[in-house]
Amino acid sequence: MLTRVRSAFIALLALAVTTIVVPTAPAQAATATGNPGFTANVMAPLHVTDWAGFNTQLQTTKEYGADAVSVDVWWGQVETADQAFDWSYYDQVFSAIKAKGLKIVPIFSFHQCGGNVGDQCAIGVPGWVWSKYNGQSLNGVTLDANGLKHKSEQGNYSSETVQGWADQLVKGEYTAFASAFKTKYATSYASDLQEINVSLGPAGELRYPSYNSHDSGTGYPTRGALQAYSPLALASFRTSTIAKYTNLAGVNAAWGTSLTNTSQITPPTDGTNFFTSGAYRTTTYGKDFIDWYNNSLVSHGKTMLEAVLSGLGTSFSTAAIGYKIPGVHWAMTNPSYPRAAEVAAGLVQTSIDMNADATGHGYQKIVNLAKQVSTTRKVILHFTCLEMSNANSAPAYSQAQDLVFWVAAKAAALGVTIKGENALSGGVTTNAGWDNIVNAFDWASYTGMTVLRMGDVTSGVGLERFAKFIARYRLSVTVHFAEFASATSYTMHPFNGLTGDRVMTYEGYFNGRHWWKVTVANPPNFTFCFLNSNGTWDGANRVFNKQGTQLYVLPYSANVAVTRP
């Protein structure tokens, strides 16, 4: 199977051609030189209940070279009442991660847990939020009990997140949450956070709940449902449209309509026809609506990120800020409505050429959000579905692999740091999934990987391939050796690719053995053995072939493990 790498990547690779074809070969097929700034993270369970198992998994991932653990910090679990915070669960989680020498990536999860793929617990948005703003007014709209919720073209309300059109009312809640987190952890975990991610929508992703359970028949692989029908959304669309065209006469001239009142400026009244007729990408009205829909989502992301940054202040100064957009990879070439699932999720514009590298195939605004946030911290974009292959036929009409490259190409062109994730848990338990991930890292601008979920990479294929993946892009390897006799020193003797004896340092007593270690920077493949201070060889040769960044060797054995025996 072949993957086409678009021309934007070619400029990045300094190749004087417009396209290149690269094989989705096994991970060990190409020569890797390391990836500066590379990070390899795992996702913790949505909610830990098996603490012994959690600690075992942490130990395993640490031993083969993972850097950090991302943890959902659920708004609905922590803020039990308005301005009343209970951090006891996270005291335990963070302490367990730190004790293993791993960094922490808290996700400020302002969304609901439950109703999405892989959700195994139920934690809602705090119940007090929905009632707190009941009766308040914003942009001429007096809110009722559903006033903060998205409303779909089917007429259903979603409780997964607070809608972005209510940001001006509720952004203080996000600032207060971040401030409370800072107050709780800024001293005890000042340098332990690798990154702070912010949930900007359903499932923690910057998107609309277009394919979520509140609407029937909108899941994969359909087009989904538009989510712009709340009173606040209607008011925003009308205001935006009048601002663009000055008055109703200007609107009618642009759209070819005969509207007599601004109340007639509405989202599509027939969503099915809006898409199947092509109006969403061929008419001025359709392109105006989708531009507003997309811009509203991006503006929401900017508001939330800056609200959180305001609450954090200068605390955790070494931690970047991150946001995630999903790989909505289906219905991309569906003949009835190409790219419609991405459109309904709010991810792309249709007023631009969605087939052009220059526009990021429609993703330019949502990727460029990383450059629009007012902060001195690095802003990192996370993108999903790196493990997936194209399946460009009915019913999926998926171009997942192309999408992975399109978004990364636009990120590279804009100077945005991008990291990857797998979309589905099973994707990192197969060799095919890892081959796709490696292909993306070899040929695109991804600088880090967060694996969904840690339990899938602590045994079997997941462990083996993640360890090899880390070794492929990491600039050093640490070799651990269990001594075979008491000695004042041990030395690793490399050959067949690497020369120069390396003096080892004493590491400690683990699993009933005394261990020594040594780190080699940016190594090629090589063979090695060990000698002690008495000049005694332990009697076996081993081979490093990028099977991991943390290697564990027992005396007299040629076996090389990626976790401590």
Secondary structure, 3 states (H helix, E strand, C coil): CEEEECHHHHHHCCCCCCCEEEECCCCCCCCCCCCCCCEEEEECCCCCCCHHHHHHHHHHHHHCCCCEEEEEEEHHHHEEECCEECCHHHHHHHHHHHHCCCEEEEEEECCCECCCCCCCCCECCCHHHHHHCCCCEECCEECCCCCCCEECCCCCEECCCCCHHHHHHHHHHHHHHHHHHHHHHCCCCCCCECEEEECCCHHHCCCCCCCCCCCCCCCCCCCCCCCCCCHHHHHHHHHHHHHHHCCHHHHHHHHCCCCCCHHHCCCCCCHHHHHHCCHHHHCHHHHHHHHHHHHHHHHHHHHHHHHHHHHHCCCCCCCEEEEEECCCCCCCCCCCCCCHHHHHHCCCCCCCCCCCHHHHHHCHHHHHHHHHCCCCCCEEEEECCCCCCCECCCCCCECHHHHHHHHHHHHHHHCCEEEEECCCHHHHCCHHHHHHHHHHHHHCCEEEEEECCHHHHCCHHHHHHHHHHHHHHCCEEEEEEECCCCCCCEEEEEECCCCCCEECEEEEEECCEEEEEEEEECCCCEEEEEEECCCCECCCCEEECCCCCEEEECCCCCCCECCCC
